[in-house]
């Protein structure tokens, strides 16, 4: 029987070095904002805190917790006009 190599990490999220791409982009954004304000050290500390908070938030509710919060707590026309509005609880018909 022929043996085939099956990758184990096929469904992993995209990564930037050792971090998930969403955490890395949040850290980079905060560090750049800190650098633009004149304090790279404060930006780096803020980036670290944002990365920790985002990691804890993802652990608590899964990967789509931010999209769920956007859906339920903001008007749908702001970010996704194709979906049903979140204030409609029952559809007739």
The first five atom37 places (N, CA, C, CB, O) and aatype in JSON, in Angstrom:
{
  "aatype": [20, 20, 20, 20, 20, 20, 20, 20, 20, 20, 20, 20, 20, 20, 20, 20, 20, 20, 20, 20, 20, 20, 20, 20, 20, 20, 20, 20, 20, 20, 20, 20, 20, 20, 20, 20, 20, 20, 20, 20, 20, 20, 20, 20, 20, 20, 20, 20, 20, 20, 20, 20, 20, 20, 20, 20, 20, 20, 20, 20, 20, 20, 20, 20, 20, 20, 20, 20, 20, 20, 20, 20, 20, 20, 20, 20, 20, 20, 20, 20, 20, 20, 20, 20, 20, 20, 20, 20, 20, 20, 20, 20, 20],
  "atom_mask": [
    [1, 1, 1, 1, 1],
    [1, 1, 1, 1, 1],
    [1, 1, 1, 1, 1],
    [1, 1, 1, 1, 1],
    [1, 1, 1, 1, 1],
    [1, 1, 1, 1, 1],
    [1, 1, 1, 1, 1],
    [1, 1, 1, 1, 1],
    [1, 1, 1, 1, 1],
    [1, 1, 1, 1, 1],
    [1, 1, 1, 1, 1],
    [1, 1, 1, 1, 1],
    [1, 1, 1, 1, 1],
    [1, 1, 1, 1, 1],
    [1, 1, 1, 1, 1],
    [1, 1, 1, 1, 1],
    [1, 1, 1, 1, 1],
    [1, 1, 1, 1, 1],
    [1, 1, 1, 1, 1],
    [1, 1, 1, 1, 1],
    [1, 1, 1, 1, 1],
    [1, 1, 1, 1, 1],
    [1, 1, 1, 1, 1],
    [1, 1, 1, 1, 1],
    [1, 1, 1, 1, 1],
    [1, 1, 1, 1, 1],
    [1, 1, 1, 1, 1],
    [1, 1, 1, 1, 1],
    [1, 1, 1, 1, 1],
    [1, 1, 1, 1, 1],
    [1, 1, 1, 1, 1],
    [1, 1, 1, 1, 1],
    [1, 1, 1, 1, 1],
    [1, 1, 1, 1, 1],
    [1, 1, 1, 1, 1],
    [1, 1, 1, 1, 1],
    [1, 1, 1, 1, 1],
    [1, 1, 1, 1, 1],
    [1, 1, 1, 1, 1],
    [1, 1, 1, 1, 1],
    [1, 1, 1, 1, 1],
    [1, 1, 1, 1, 1],
    [1, 1, 1, 1, 1],
    [1, 1, 1, 1, 1],
    [1, 1, 1, 1, 1],
    [1, 1, 1, 1, 1],
    [1, 1, 1, 1, 1],
    [1, 1, 1, 1, 1],
    [1, 1, 1, 1, 1],
    [1, 1, 1, 1, 1],
    [1, 1, 1, 1, 1],
    [1, 1, 1, 1, 1],
    [1, 1, 1, 1, 1],
    [1, 1, 1, 1, 1],
    [1, 1, 1, 1, 1],
    [1, 1, 1, 1, 1],
    [1, 1, 1, 1, 1],
    [1, 1, 1, 1, 1],
    [1, 1, 1, 1, 1],
    [1, 1, 1, 1, 1],
    [1, 1, 1, 1, 1],
    [1, 1, 1, 1, 1],
    [1, 1, 1, 1, 1],
    [1, 1, 1, 1, 1],
    [1, 1, 1, 1, 1],
    [1, 1, 1, 1, 1],
    [1, 1, 1, 1, 1],
    [1, 1, 1, 1, 1],
    [1, 1, 1, 1, 1],
    [1, 1, 1, 1, 1],
    [1, 1, 1, 1, 1],
    [1, 1, 1, 1, 1],
    [1, 1, 1, 1, 1],
    [1, 1, 1, 1, 1],
    [1, 1, 1, 1, 1],
    [1, 1, 1, 1, 1],
    [1, 1, 1, 1, 1],
    [1, 1, 1, 1, 1],
    [1, 1, 1, 1, 1],
    [1, 1, 1, 1, 1],
    [1, 1, 1, 1, 1],
    [1, 1, 1, 1, 1],
    [1, 1, 1, 1, 1],
    [1, 1, 1, 1, 1],
    [1, 1, 1, 1, 1],
    [1, 1, 1, 1, 1],
    [1, 1, 1, 1, 1],
    [1, 1, 1, 1, 1],
    [1, 1, 1, 1, 1],
    [1, 1, 1, 1, 1],
    [1, 1, 1, 1, 1],
    [1, 1, 1, 1, 1],
    [1, 1, 1, 1, 1]
  ],
  "atom_positions": [
    [[0.84, -1.17, 0.0], [0.0, 0.0, 0.0], [0.9, 1.24, 0.0], [-0.96, -0.01, 1.22], [1.9, 1.3, 0.72]],
    [[0.53, 2.22, -0.81], [1.29, 3.47, -0.89], [0.99, 4.36, 0.32], [0.97, 4.23, -2.2], [-0.16, 4.47, 0.76]],
    [[2.02, 4.97, 0.84], [1.84, 5.9, 1.96], [1.83, 7.33, 1.42], [2.95, 5.71, 3.03], [2.65, 7.7, 0.58]],
    [[0.9, 8.1, 1.93], [0.78, 9.49, 1.51], [1.02, 10.39, 2.71], [-0.6, 9.77, 0.87], [0.6, 10.08, 3.83]],
    [[1.67, 11.49, 2.48], [1.94, 12.46, 3.52], [0.75, 13.42, 3.62], [3.25, 13.22, 3.24], [0.41, 14.1, 2.65]],
    [[0.12, 13.46, 4.79], [-1.01, 14.36, 5.02], [-0.56, 15.46, 5.98], [-2.25, 13.58, 5.6], [-0.12, 15.16, 7.09]],
    [[-0.66, 16.72, 5.56], [-0.23, 17.8, 6.46], [-1.13, 17.91, 7.68], [-0.2, 19.12, 5.71], [-2.35, 17.77, 7.57]],
    [[-0.53, 18.17, 8.83], [-1.29, 18.27, 10.09], [-1.83, 19.67, 10.33], [-0.43, 17.85, 11.25], [-2.82, 19.83, 11.05]],
    [[-1.22, 20.66, 9.77], [-1.59, 22.04, 10.06], [-2.25, 22.73, 8.86], [-0.37, 22.82, 10.48], [-1.96, 23.89, 8.58]],
    [[-3.11, 22.03, 8.18], [-3.74, 22.56, 6.98], [-4.74, 23.67, 7.29], [-4.43, 21.44, 6.22], [-4.85, 24.63, 6.53]],
    [[-5.47, 23.56, 8.4], [-6.5, 24.53, 8.73], [-6.07, 25.58, 9.74], [-7.7, 23.81, 9.25], [-6.92, 26.3, 10.27]],
    [[-4.79, 25.68, 10.01], [-4.31, 26.7, 10.95], [-4.49, 28.09, 10.36], [-2.84, 26.46, 11.31], [-4.42, 28.25, 9.14]],
    [[-4.73, 29.1, 11.21], [-4.85, 30.47, 10.69], [-3.51, 30.98, 10.2], [-5.41, 31.41, 11.77], [-2.46, 30.46, 10.6]],
    [[-3.51, 31.99, 9.32], [-2.24, 32.53, 8.84], [-1.43, 33.13, 9.98], [-2.49, 33.6, 7.76], [-1.97, 33.7, 10.92]],
    [[-0.11, 32.99, 9.87], [0.76, 33.47, 10.93], [1.81, 34.44, 10.39], [1.45, 32.3, 11.63], [2.2, 34.37, 9.23]],
    [[2.24, 35.33, 11.27], [3.33, 36.27, 11.01], [4.4, 35.95, 12.03], [2.86, 37.79, 11.1], [4.27, 36.31, 13.2]],
    [[5.44, 35.28, 11.61], [6.46, 34.69, 12.48], [5.78, 33.73, 13.46], [7.25, 35.8, 13.24], [5.28, 32.7, 13.03]],
    [[5.74, 34.02, 14.76], [5.15, 33.1, 15.72], [3.73, 33.49, 16.14], [6.02, 33.01, 16.94], [3.06, 32.73, 16.84]],
    [[3.26, 34.66, 15.71], [1.94, 35.16, 16.11], [0.91, 34.9, 15.03], [2.0, 36.66, 16.44], [1.24, 34.77, 13.85]],
    [[-0.36, 34.84, 15.45], [-1.44, 34.83, 14.46], [-1.45, 36.16, 13.73], [-2.82, 34.55, 15.13], [-1.0, 37.17, 14.28]],
    [[-1.94, 36.17, 12.52], [-1.89, 37.38, 11.7], [-2.7, 38.52, 12.31], [-2.4, 37.08, 10.3], [-2.29, 39.67, 12.22]],
    [[-3.85, 38.23, 12.94], [-4.65, 39.31, 13.51], [-3.97, 39.93, 14.73], [-6.04, 38.8, 13.89], [-4.03, 41.14, 14.91]],
    [[-3.34, 39.12, 15.56], [-2.62, 39.65, 16.72], [-1.41, 40.47, 16.27], [-2.17, 38.51, 17.65], [-1.14, 41.54, 16.81]],
    [[-0.69, 39.96, 15.28], [0.49, 40.67, 14.8], [0.1, 42.0, 14.17], [1.25, 39.81, 13.79], [0.8, 43.0, 14.36]],
    [[-0.99, 42.03, 13.43], [-1.4, 43.29, 12.81], [-1.83, 44.31, 13.87], [-2.53, 43.06, 11.82], [-1.58, 45.5, 13.72]],
    [[-2.48, 43.84, 14.94], [-2.86, 44.75, 16.03], [-1.62, 45.32, 16.72], [-3.75, 44.03, 17.05], [-1.57, 46.51, 17.03]],
    [[-0.64, 44.48, 16.97], [0.6, 44.94, 17.62], [1.33, 45.93, 16.72], [1.53, 43.74, 17.94], [1.78, 46.97, 17.2]],
    [[1.45, 45.63, 15.45], [2.15, 46.52, 14.53], [1.43, 47.86, 14.44], [2.25, 45.88, 13.13], [2.08, 48.9, 14.41]],
    [[0.11, 47.84, 14.41], [-0.66, 49.08, 14.34], [-0.43, 49.95, 15.58], [-2.14, 48.77, 14.19], [-0.26, 51.17, 15.46]],
    [[-0.43, 49.34, 16.76], [-0.23, 50.11, 18.0], [1.21, 50.61, 18.1], [-0.58, 49.25, 19.23], [1.43, 51.74, 18.54]],
    [[2.17, 49.82, 17.71], [3.57, 50.25, 17.76], [3.81, 51.4, 16.79], [4.52, 49.08, 17.45], [4.51, 52.36, 17.12]],
    [[3.25, 51.33, 15.6], [3.4, 52.41, 14.63], [2.7, 53.67, 15.13], [2.83, 51.99, 13.25], [3.23, 54.77, 14.97]],
    [[1.53, 53.52, 15.74], [0.84, 54.69, 16.3], [1.67, 55.31, 17.41], [-0.56, 54.3, 16.84], [1.76, 56.54, 17.5]],
    [[2.29, 54.5, 18.25], [3.17, 55.02, 19.29], [4.38, 55.72, 18.71], [3.61, 53.9, 20.2], [4.82, 56.75, 19.23]],
    [[4.94, 55.17, 17.64], [6.1, 55.8, 17.0], [5.72, 57.14, 16.38], [6.69, 54.87, 15.93], [6.5, 58.09, 16.43]],
    [[4.52, 57.22, 15.8], [4.08, 58.48, 15.22], [3.83, 59.54, 16.28], [2.82, 58.26, 14.4], [3.97, 60.74, 16.02]],
    [[3.46, 59.12, 17.48], [3.24, 60.07, 18.57], [4.54, 60.43, 19.29], [2.25, 59.5, 19.57], [4.56, 61.32, 20.14]],
    [[5.61, 59.73, 18.95], [6.91, 60.11, 19.49], [7.45, 59.21, 20.57], [6.84, 61.46, 20.0], [8.5, 59.52, 21.14]],
    [[6.78, 58.11, 20.89], [7.27, 57.24, 21.94], [7.11, 55.77, 21.51], [6.51, 57.5, 23.27], [6.05, 55.17, 21.67]],
    [[8.18, 55.22, 20.98], [8.15, 53.83, 20.51], [8.0, 52.87, 21.68], [9.42, 53.5, 19.71], [7.34, 51.84, 21.56]],
    [[8.61, 53.2, 22.82], [8.54, 52.33, 23.99], [7.11, 52.2, 24.52], [9.45, 52.85, 25.09], [6.67, 51.11, 24.87]],
    [[6.4, 53.31, 24.57], [4.99, 53.28, 25.0], [4.16, 52.51, 23.98], [4.43, 54.71, 25.18], [3.26, 51.76, 24.36]],
    [[4.45, 52.7, 22.7], [3.75, 51.96, 21.65], [4.0, 50.47, 21.74], [4.16, 52.46, 20.3], [3.08, 49.67, 21.54]],
    [[5.24, 50.08, 22.05], [5.56, 48.65, 22.18], [4.85, 48.04, 23.39], [7.08, 48.45, 22.31], [4.34, 46.92, 23.31]],
    [[4.82, 48.78, 24.5], [4.11, 48.29, 25.68], [2.62, 48.19, 25.41], [4.36, 49.2, 26.89], [1.97, 47.22, 25.79]],
    [[2.08, 49.19, 24.74], [0.66, 49.14, 24.37], [0.36, 48.01, 23.4], [0.22, 50.47, 23.76], [-0.68, 47.37, 23.51]],
    [[1.27, 47.76, 22.46], [1.1, 46.65, 21.53], [1.1, 45.31, 22.24], [2.19, 46.67, 20.49], [0.32, 44.42, 21.9]],
    [[1.98, 45.17, 23.23], [2.01, 43.94, 24.01], [0.7, 43.74, 24.76], [3.19, 43.95, 25.0], [0.16, 42.63, 24.79]],
    [[0.18, 44.81, 25.36], [-1.08, 44.72, 26.09], [-2.26, 44.41, 25.16], [-1.35, 46.01, 26.86], [-3.16, 43.65, 25.52]],
    [[-2.26, 45.01, 23.98], [-3.32, 44.74, 23.01], [-3.26, 43.28, 22.55], [-3.2, 45.69, 21.8], [-4.29, 42.63, 22.39]],
    [[-2.05, 42.76, 22.33], [-1.91, 41.37, 21.9], [-2.41, 40.41, 22.98], [-0.44, 41.07, 21.56], [-3.07, 39.42, 22.68]],
    [[-2.08, 40.71, 24.24], [-2.55, 39.85, 25.34], [-4.07, 39.9, 25.46], [-1.91, 40.28, 26.68], [-4.72, 38.87, 25.64]],
    [[-4.64, 41.11, 25.34], [-6.1, 41.24, 25.45], [-6.79, 40.53, 24.29], [-6.5, 42.72, 25.48], [-7.82, 39.89, 24.5]],
    [[-6.25, 40.64, 23.09], [-6.84, 39.97, 21.95], [-6.73, 38.45, 22.08], [-6.17, 40.44, 20.65], [-7.67, 37.74, 21.71]],
    [[-5.62, 37.96, 22.6], [-5.47, 36.51, 22.8], [-6.46, 35.99, 23.83], [-4.03, 36.19, 23.24], [-7.05, 34.92, 23.64]],
    [[-6.66, 36.73, 24.92], [-7.63, 36.31, 25.93], [-9.05, 36.36, 25.39], [-7.52, 37.17, 27.18], [-9.87, 35.5, 25.71]],
    [[-9.34, 37.36, 24.59], [-10.67, 37.48, 23.99], [-10.94, 36.33, 23.03], [-10.81, 38.82, 23.27], [-12.04, 35.79, 23.0]],
    [[-9.93, 35.95, 22.25], [-10.1, 34.83, 21.34], [-10.23, 33.51, 22.08], [-8.93, 34.76, 20.37], [-10.97, 32.63, 21.64]],
    [[-9.53, 33.35, 23.21], [-9.66, 32.13, 24.01], [-11.05, 32.01, 24.61], [-8.6, 32.1, 25.13], [-11.62, 30.92, 24.69]],
    [[-11.6, 33.13, 25.03], [-12.89, 33.11, 25.7], [-14.04, 32.82, 24.75], [-13.13, 34.43, 26.39], [-15.0, 32.16, 25.13]],
    [[-13.94, 33.29, 23.51], [-15.1, 33.15, 22.64], [-14.83, 32.6, 21.27], [-15.73, 34.42, 22.5], [-15.74, 32.6, 20.44]],
    [[-13.66, 32.15, 20.98], [-13.39, 31.61, 19.67], [-12.86, 32.67, 18.72], [-14.63, 30.97, 19.09], [-12.69, 33.83, 19.1]],
    [[-12.59, 32.27, 17.5], [-11.96, 33.15, 16.54], [-12.91, 34.22, 16.0], [-11.4, 32.35, 15.4], [-12.46, 35.29, 15.6]],
    [[-14.2, 33.95, 15.99], [-15.15, 34.89, 15.4], [-15.84, 35.77, 16.42], [-16.17, 34.15, 14.61], [-16.89, 36.34, 16.12]],
    [[-15.3, 35.89, 17.61], [-15.97, 36.66, 18.66], [-16.06, 38.14, 18.29], [-15.23, 36.49, 19.98], [-17.05, 38.78, 18.65]],
    [[-15.08, 38.69, 17.61], [-15.14, 40.09, 17.22], [-16.2, 40.33, 16.14], [-13.79, 40.55, 16.73], [-16.9, 41.34, 16.17]],
    [[-16.31, 39.41, 15.19], [-17.36, 39.55, 14.18], [-18.74, 39.43, 14.79], [-17.18, 38.5, 13.09], [-19.66, 40.13, 14.39]],
    [[-18.89, 38.54, 15.77], [-20.17, 38.41, 16.46], [-20.51, 39.69, 17.21], [-20.15, 37.22, 17.42], [-21.66, 40.12, 17.2]],
    [[-19.53, 40.29, 17.86], [-19.78, 41.54, 18.58], [-20.14, 42.66, 17.6], [-18.54, 41.94, 19.4], [-21.02, 43.46, 17.9]],
    [[-19.48, 42.72, 16.46], [-19.85, 43.71, 15.45], [-21.28, 43.51, 14.98], [-18.9, 43.64, 14.27], [-22.02, 44.48, 14.82]],
    [[-21.67, 42.27, 14.76], [-23.01, 41.98, 14.26], [-24.08, 42.4, 15.26], [-23.15, 40.49, 13.95], [-25.08, 43.0, 14.87]],
    [[-23.88, 42.1, 16.53], [-24.93, 42.34, 17.51], [-24.93, 43.75, 18.08], [-24.8, 41.37, 18.62], [-25.97, 44.21, 18.55]],
    [[-23.8, 44.46, 18.07], [-23.73, 45.73, 18.77], [-23.51, 46.94, 17.87], [-22.65, 45.68, 19.77], [-23.36, 48.06, 18.38]],
    [[-23.48, 46.77, 16.57], [-23.36, 47.89, 15.65], [-24.41, 47.75, 14.56], [-21.93, 47.97, 15.04], [-24.88, 46.64, 14.3]],
    [[-24.8, 48.85, 13.92], [-25.73, 48.73, 12.79], [-25.09, 47.94, 11.65], [-26.15, 50.13, 12.29], [-23.92, 48.14, 11.32]],
    [[-25.86, 47.05, 11.06], [-25.33, 46.17, 10.02], [-24.9, 46.94, 8.78], [-26.36, 45.12, 9.64], [-24.0, 46.49, 8.07]],
    [[-25.52, 48.07, 8.51], [-25.18, 48.82, 7.3], [-23.78, 49.42, 7.37], [-26.2, 49.93, 7.06], [-23.24, 49.82, 6.34]],
    [[-23.17, 49.49, 8.55], [-21.82, 50.04, 8.68], [-20.78, 49.12, 8.06], [-21.5, 50.27, 10.13], [-19.84, 49.61, 7.43]],
    [[-20.92, 47.82, 8.23], [-19.84, 46.93, 7.86], [-20.25, 45.79, 6.95], [-19.22, 46.36, 9.07], [-19.4, 45.22, 6.27]],
    [[-21.54, 45.44, 6.89], [-21.96, 44.34, 6.03], [-23.43, 44.52, 5.66], [-21.73, 42.96, 6.73], [-24.3, 44.0, 6.36]],
    [[-23.72, 45.25, 4.59], [-25.12, 45.52, 4.26], [-25.86, 44.32, 3.66], [-25.19, 46.67, 3.31], [-27.07, 44.38, 3.49]],
    [[-25.15, 43.24, 3.34], [-25.78, 42.1, 2.68], [-26.55, 41.23, 3.67], [-24.73, 41.27, 1.97], [-27.55, 40.62, 3.3]],
    [[-26.11, 41.16, 4.91], [-26.77, 40.3, 5.9], [-28.05, 40.91, 6.43], [-25.83, 40.02, 7.06], [-28.32, 42.1, 6.24]],
    [[-28.82, 40.07, 7.08], [-30.06, 40.54, 7.69], [-29.73, 41.45, 8.86], [-30.94, 39.36, 8.15], [-28.74, 41.22, 9.56]],
    [[-30.54, 42.5, 9.1], [-30.27, 43.37, 10.24], [-30.41, 42.63, 11.56], [-31.22, 44.56, 10.22], [-31.25, 41.75, 11.7]],
    [[-29.58, 42.99, 12.52], [-29.55, 42.26, 13.78], [-30.75, 42.57, 14.66], [-28.29, 42.56, 14.52], [-31.03, 41.81, 15.59]],
    [[-31.45, 43.67, 14.41], [-32.6, 44.0, 15.25], [-33.85, 43.21, 14.86], [-32.89, 45.49, 15.17], [-34.82, 43.21, 15.63]],
    [[-33.87, 42.55, 13.71], [-35.01, 41.74, 13.28], [-34.88, 40.37, 13.92], [-35.09, 41.64, 11.72], [-33.95, 39.63, 13.62]],
    [[-35.82, 40.02, 14.8], [-35.74, 38.76, 15.53], [-36.49, 37.63, 14.84], [-36.26, 38.94, 16.92], [-36.05, 36.48, 14.91]],
    [[-37.61, 37.93, 14.19], [-38.39, 36.88, 13.53], [-38.78, 37.36, 12.13], [-39.66, 36.53, 14.36], [-39.1, 38.52, 11.91]],
    [[-38.74, 36.43, 11.21], [-39.13, 36.74, 9.83], [-40.45, 36.04, 9.55], [-38.02, 36.3, 8.82], [-40.63, 34.88, 9.91]],
    [[-41.35, 36.74, 8.91], [-42.62, 36.16, 8.51], [-42.57, 35.82, 7.03], [-43.8, 37.11, 8.82], [-42.09, 36.61, 6.22]],
    [[-43.06, 34.65, 6.71], [-43.14, 34.3, 5.28], [-42.27, 33.22, 4.85], [-42.84, 35.43, 4.49], [-42.27, 32.87, 3.67]]
  ]
}
